[in-house]
Amino acid sequence: MAESFPQRRYAVLQAGARMHYAVPALLARANALAAFYTDLHASHRPLQLLKALWPANHQPKPLKRLLGRTLPPAVPRQLVRDQPLASLTRARCSDRNDAMVLERARRELFGGANAVYTNFINNDIDAIKQAKDQGLHVVHELFISPDVGRIMLEERQRHPGIEPAGEGLAEVEAGIARDQRKWALSDQVLLPSEYCRQSATSLGCAPVKISLVPYGIPEHWFDLQPDPQPGRILFVGQVGLRKGNHVLAEACRLLSARGIRFECRVAGPPQVDTRLPLFEGPTYMGQVPRSQIQEEFCRADLFVLPTLAEGMALVHLEAMACGVPVITTHHCGSVVRDGLDGFIVPIRDAQVLADRMQQLLEDRSLRARMGAAARERARDFTWQRYGERLLEALGVF
């Protein structure tokens, strides 16, 4: 547990609407927010007017995503340091938007804060170094496993041509070296899961700096009424190699060969050509509206996420809140207790995945017990519990 320093007031450095601006909102409610540096949000009056005048069903997807970036009421507007015009002109260049956020924070000496909270990947080292030179306390949030580069490099070599080549070995190792420099500079490193902790410590992050703060989901998920359809398997997320969709597809083909009756529905934007033989098996629904996604969760018999690398996947919590047993990997960063709320399977192992899917499809009493246990387990991972754990880790009370 972090030491208690109630006097700390944070400059939060964040591009985008990560977790619906939860961190600045929580710190503001605790009177611990000095400034919030970000790129672009939809709380500006012209964008709110545009939202009101342009029917949602006719808005282009990029605009709809932008208009969804509404700052929570808890974040005082006078503490927000954004750059809307510059961000709009560089909407397709996220790296440049990141740089603008960091440059302004550095130029303004972090808004008079005496602590900095950052969740950039590893392009904020100069900002962190300046903060340390100013004597500021630095907290870095790591939201995806730092070994993801190595894992994806290996996976793309195993399946060449399925996805763009991505980073080469030298770039991957350079990224890990930047992570290591950032950890050395930071006073505290927040991680969402035990998997991330294991990955970070194996790569050199000092265990004494690490605080585990698992994410949470909005409480309204528990108001939904589950109506599981026997045999319906659900996956939600981007479709590609990192999420293990090729492993899920192979497991589906194995189940079909065994004569098992089921329907596997994959909801999410494809990052690969799902018509390729490697992905044959499930039904690919593409991008699905959030309202329909909730219905998909409620009607699912089981939820499967054979991911190769995450921080902590929120979709598995959403499934559990709907009373759906989850089959996933240790690399999901999940809170699933193997054999109680679902099953944990090895990455890349379609045979074991198919076996566990078949077990839940055929053993209805087991499925019912695991679904009830999953729903109860998820109650400890709500927005409220996330906020409590975050503020406790930061020593803010």
HURA-V589184 format. One record per residue. N is the residue number from 1. RES is the residue in one small letter. PHI is phi as a letter, one per 40 degrees, with the letter a starting at -180 (NA if undefined). PSI is psi in whole degrees, -180 to 180 (* if undefined). D_LAST is the distance of its C-alpha to the last C-alpha in Angstrom with 1 decimal. Layout:
N;RES;PHI;PSI;D_LAST / N;RES;PHI;PSI;D_LAST
This chain:
1;m;NA;139;12.9 / 2;a;c;152;11.6 / 3;e;c;156;11.1 / 4;s;c;118;8.1 / 5;f;b;78;8.9 / 6;p;c;-21;6.8 / 7;q;c;-9;10.3 / 8;r;c;132;10.8 / 9;r;b;126;12.1 / 10;y;c;143;13.8 / 11;a;c;118;17.3 / 12;v;c;125;17.6 / 13;l;b;113;21.2 / 14;q;a;125;22.5 / 15;a;c;137;26.0 / 16;g;g;179;26.5 / 17;a;b;41;24.4 / 18;r;d;127;22.9 / 19;m;f;39;21.1 / 20;h;f;39;21.6 / 21;y;g;36;19.3 / 22;a;c;-43;16.2 / 23;v;c;-53;14.3 / 24;p;c;-35;14.9 / 25;a;c;-45;14.3 / 26;l;c;-43;10.8 / 27;l;c;-36;9.9 / 28;a;c;-42;11.9 / 29;r;c;-31;10.3 / 30;a;c;11;6.9 / 31;n;f;38;9.5 / 32;a;b;17;9.4 / 33;l;b;121;12.9 / 34;a;c;-37;15.9 / 35;a;a;148;18.5 / 36;f;b;110;19.5 / 37;y;c;122;22.8 / 38;t;a;180;24.8 / 39;d;c;-63;28.5 / 40;l;a;136;29.4 / 41;h;b;168;28.0 / 42;a;c;10;29.9 / 43;s;c;-5;28.2 / 44;h;c;142;30.9 / 45;r;d;-44;33.5 / 46;p;d;-39;36.5 / 47;l;c;-36;34.9 / 48;q;c;-37;33.9 / 49;l;c;-43;37.5 / 50;l;c;-40;38.9 / 51;k;c;-39;36.8 / 52;a;c;-34;38.3 / 53;l;c;-24;41.8 / 54;w;b;112;42.1 / 55;p;d;136;42.3 / 56;a;d;-36;39.8 / 57;n;c;-6;42.7 / 58;h;b;0;44.5 / 59;q;c;134;41.6 / 60;p;c;150;42.0 / 61;k;d;-45;39.4 / 62;p;d;-39;37.9 / 63;l;c;-41;37.6 / 64;k;c;-40;36.0 / 65;r;c;-42;33.4 / 66;l;c;-45;32.7 / 67;l;c;-14;32.6 / 68;g;c;-6;30.0 / 69;r;c;66;27.5 / 70;t;c;128;26.0 / 71;l;c;139;22.7 / 72;p;c;149;20.2 / 73;p;d;-26;20.1 / 74;a;c;-20;16.4 / 75;v;c;111;17.5 / 76;p;c;130;19.1 / 77;r;c;-29;22.6 / 78;q;c;-14;22.8 / 79;l;c;-3;20.3 / 80;v;c;125;22.4 / 81;r;b;96;24.9 / 82;d;b;-180;27.4 / 83;q;a;75;31.2 / 84;p;c;-45;32.7 / 85;l;c;-46;36.4 / 86;a;c;-37;36.3 / 87;s;c;-39;34.4 / 88;l;c;-37;37.0 / 89;t;c;-16;39.9 / 90;r;b;36;38.5 / 91;a;d;-27;37.3 / 92;r;c;8;39.1 / 93;c;b;84;37.9 / 94;s;c;-35;34.3 / 95;d;c;-41;34.6 / 96;r;c;-39;35.5 / 97;n;c;-43;32.6 / 98;d;d;-47;30.2 / 99;a;c;-38;32.0 / 100;m;c;-42;31.7 / 101;v;c;-48;27.9 / 102;l;c;-40;27.7 / 103;e;c;-43;30.5 / 104;r;c;-42;28.9 / 105;a;d;-43;25.5 / 106;r;c;-42;27.6 / 107;r;c;-36;29.9 / 108;e;c;12;27.2 / 109;l;f;38;25.4 / 110;f;g;30;22.3 / 111;g;g;27;22.0 / 112;g;g;10;20.8 / 113;a;c;159;17.6 / 114;n;b;10;16.8 / 115;a;a;151;15.6 / 116;v;b;137;17.3 / 117;y;b;121;16.6 / 118;t;b;144;20.0 / 119;n;b;28;21.5 / 120;f;c;162;25.2 / 121;i;c;-73;27.6 / 122;n;a;30;29.1 / 123;n;b;15;30.5 / 124;d;b;21;27.7 / 125;i;c;-41;28.5 / 126;d;c;-39;29.9 / 127;a;c;-42;26.8 / 128;i;c;-41;24.7 / 129;k;c;-41;27.3 / 130;q;c;-42;27.3 / 131;a;d;-43;23.5 / 132;k;c;-39;24.0 / 133;d;c;-29;26.9 / 134;q;c;-5;24.9 / 135;g;g;17;22.5 / 136;l;c;150;19.5 / 137;h;c;131;17.1 / 138;v;b;126;18.2 / 139;v;b;128;16.7 / 140;h;b;130;19.4 / 141;e;c;123;19.2 / 142;l;b;113;22.5 / 143;f;b;1;23.3 / 144;i;a;150;26.9 / 145;s;d;132;28.5 / 146;p;c;-11;29.9 / 147;d;c;10;33.3 / 148;v;d;-36;33.9 / 149;g;c;-44;36.5 / 150;r;c;-42;38.5 / 151;i;c;-45;38.5 / 152;m;c;-32;39.6 / 153;l;c;-45;42.2 / 154;e;c;-41;43.7 / 155;e;c;-38;43.6 / 156;r;c;-27;45.4 / 157;q;c;-33;48.0 / 158;r;c;-30;48.5 / 159;h;b;70;49.0 / 160;p;c;143;50.5 / 161;g;g;-6;51.0 / 162;i;c;-40;48.5 / 163;e;b;163;45.8 / 164;p;d;152;46.1 / 165;a;d;-35;46.3 / 166;g;g;-158;42.8 / 167;e;c;143;41.9 / 168;g;c;180;44.3 / 169;l;d;-44;43.7 / 170;a;c;-41;43.4 / 171;e;c;-40;40.8 / 172;v;c;-48;38.7 / 173;e;c;-33;38.7 / 174;a;c;-38;38.0 / 175;g;c;-41;34.9 / 176;i;c;-39;33.7 / 177;a;c;-38;34.5 / 178;r;c;-40;32.2 / 179;d;d;-45;29.4 / 180;q;c;-39;30.0 / 181;r;c;-40;30.0 / 182;k;c;-45;26.7 / 183;w;c;-40;25.1 / 184;a;c;-36;26.6 / 185;l;c;-32;25.2 / 186;s;c;148;21.6 / 187;d;c;-29;19.0 / 188;q;a;140;17.3 / 189;v;b;119;19.0 / 190;l;c;133;17.3 / 191;l;b;146;19.9 / 192;p;c;-11;20.2 / 193;s;a;162;22.8 / 194;e;c;-36;24.6 / 195;y;d;-45;27.6 / 196;c;c;-38;25.9 / 197;r;c;-47;24.7 / 198;q;c;-42;28.3 / 199;s;c;-46;29.7 / 200;a;c;-44;27.5 / 201;t;c;-35;28.1 / 202;s;c;-24;31.8 / 203;l;c;3;32.0 / 204;g;h;4;30.5 / 205;c;c;130;26.7 / 206;a;c;122;25.5 / 207;p;d;-32;23.8 / 208;v;c;-20;21.4 / 209;k;c;-12;19.9 / 210;i;c;135;19.3 / 211;s;b;132;16.3 / 212;l;c;119;17.4 / 213;v;b;91;15.6 / 214;p;c;149;18.2 / 215;y;c;175;18.7 / 216;g;a;172;19.0 / 217;i;b;156;21.5 / 218;p;d;145;21.5 / 219;e;c;-21;22.0 / 220;h;c;-16;25.4 / 221;w;c;-28;26.9 / 222;f;c;-5;27.2 / 223;d;c;-14;29.3 / 224;l;c;149;32.0 / 225;q;b;109;35.1 / 226;p;c;139;36.4 / 227;d;a;65;40.1 / 228;p;c;136;40.9 / 229;q;c;115;44.4 / 230;p;d;131;46.0 / 231;g;g;-3;46.6 / 232;r;c;118;44.3 / 233;i;b;137;42.2 / 234;l;b;140;39.5 / 235;f;b;138;38.0 / 236;v;b;130;35.7 / 237;g;i;176;34.9 / 238;q;c;142;36.8 / 239;v;c;116;40.2 / 240;g;a;-170;41.1 / 241;l;c;-40;41.4 / 242;r;c;-36;37.7 / 243;k;c;-5;37.0 / 244;g;g;26;40.0 / 245;n;c;-28;42.1 / 246;h;c;-32;45.2 / 247;v;c;-43;44.3 / 248;l;c;-43;43.6 / 249;a;c;-42;47.0 / 250;e;c;-41;48.8 / 251;a;c;-38;47.3 / 252;c;c;-40;48.5 / 253;r;c;-36;52.0 / 254;l;c;-43;52.1 / 255;l;c;-42;51.2 / 256;s;c;-40;53.9 / 257;a;c;-26;56.4 / 258;r;c;-4;55.7 / 259;g;g;18;56.5 / 260;i;c;133;53.0 / 261;r;c;126;52.5 / 262;f;a;169;49.2 / 263;e;b;123;47.8 / 264;c;b;117;45.2 / 265;r;b;126;43.5 / 266;v;b;115;41.7 / 267;a;b;120;39.6 / 268;g;i;159;38.4 / 269;p;c;131;39.9 / 270;p;c;134;42.4 / 271;q;b;2;42.2 / 272;v;b;171;45.5 / 273;d;c;102;48.8 / 274;t;c;-4;48.4 / 275;r;c;-10;52.2 / 276;l;c;148;52.6 / 277;p;d;-30;53.9 / 278;l;c;-27;50.7 / 279;f;b;10;48.7 / 280;e;c;136;51.3 / 281;g;i;-66;50.3 / 282;p;c;171;47.4 / 283;t;c;123;47.6 / 284;y;c;119;45.7 / 285;m;c;-13;44.4 / 286;g;g;-164;42.9 / 287;q;c;130;40.0 / 288;v;b;133;39.0 / 289;p;d;151;37.2 / 290;r;d;-37;33.8 / 291;s;c;-39;35.3 / 292;q;c;-32;38.0 / 293;i;c;-41;35.6 / 294;q;c;-40;34.0 / 295;e;c;-39;37.5 / 296;e;c;-43;38.3 / 297;f;c;-45;35.4 / 298;c;c;-31;36.4 / 299;r;c;0;40.0 / 300;a;c;144;39.4 / 301;d;c;-38;40.8 / 302;l;a;156;38.9 / 303;f;b;133;36.7 / 304;v;b;128;37.6 / 305;l;b;87;35.8 / 306;p;c;49;37.7 / 307;t;c;152;35.6 / 308;l;c;-24;36.2 / 309;a;a;128;32.9 / 310;e;a;-176;29.5 / 311;g;b;-68;25.8 / 312;m;a;111;25.0 / 313;a;c;116;27.3 / 314;l;c;-28;25.7 / 315;v;c;-30;29.2 / 316;h;c;-30;29.5 / 317;l;c;-39;26.4 / 318;e;c;-40;28.1 / 319;a;c;-46;31.3 / 320;m;c;-40;29.7 / 321;a;c;-26;28.1 / 322;c;c;11;31.7 / 323;g;g;30;33.0 / 324;v;b;124;34.7 / 325;p;c;145;35.1 / 326;v;b;134;34.3 / 327;i;b;118;36.4 / 328;t;a;-174;34.8 / 329;t;b;165;34.7 / 330;h;d;-29;32.3 / 331;h;c;-4;31.9 / 332;c;c;-22;30.2 / 333;g;g;32;26.9 / 334;s;c;168;27.2 / 335;v;b;11;25.7 / 336;v;c;132;29.3 / 337;r;c;114;30.5 / 338;d;d;123;34.1 / 339;g;g;-9;36.5 / 340;l;b;-55;34.0 / 341;d;b;-8;32.5 / 342;g;i;-153;35.0 / 343;f;b;145;36.4 / 344;i;b;125;35.5 / 345;v;b;159;38.5 / 346;p;c;151;39.4 / 347;i;c;149;39.3 / 348;r;g;11;42.8 / 349;d;b;88;44.3 / 350;a;c;-31;45.9 / 351;q;c;-51;48.0 / 352;v;c;-39;45.0 / 353;l;d;-46;43.2 / 354;a;c;-40;46.4 / 355;d;c;-44;46.7 / 356;r;c;-39;43.2 / 357;m;c;-46;43.8 / 358;q;c;-40;47.1 / 359;q;d;-45;45.7 / 360;l;c;-33;43.3 / 361;l;c;-33;45.9 / 362;e;c;-30;48.4 / 363;d;c;92;46.5 / 364;r;c;-35;45.3 / 365;s;c;-37;43.9 / 366;l;c;-43;41.8 / 367;r;c;-43;40.6 / 368;a;c;-43;39.6 / 369;r;c;-45;37.7 / 370;m;c;-37;35.8 / 371;g;c;-43;35.0 / 372;a;c;-42;33.6 / 373;a;c;-38;31.5 / 374;a;c;-43;30.2 / 375;r;c;-41;29.1 / 376;e;c;-41;27.2 / 377;r;c;-40;25.7 / 378;a;c;-21;24.4 / 379;r;c;-18;22.4 / 380;d;c;6;19.7 / 381;f;b;60;19.5 / 382;t;b;175;18.6 / 383;w;d;-43;16.6 / 384;q;c;-45;14.0 / 385;r;c;-36;13.9 / 386;y;c;-46;13.9 / 387;g;c;-43;10.8 / 388;e;c;-44;8.9 / 389;r;c;-39;10.6 / 390;l;c;-50;10.2 / 391;l;c;-35;6.5 / 392;e;c;-43;6.8 / 393;a;c;-36;9.9 / 394;l;c;-6;8.8 / 395;g;g;26;6.4 / 396;v;b;125;3.8 / 397;f;b;*;0.0
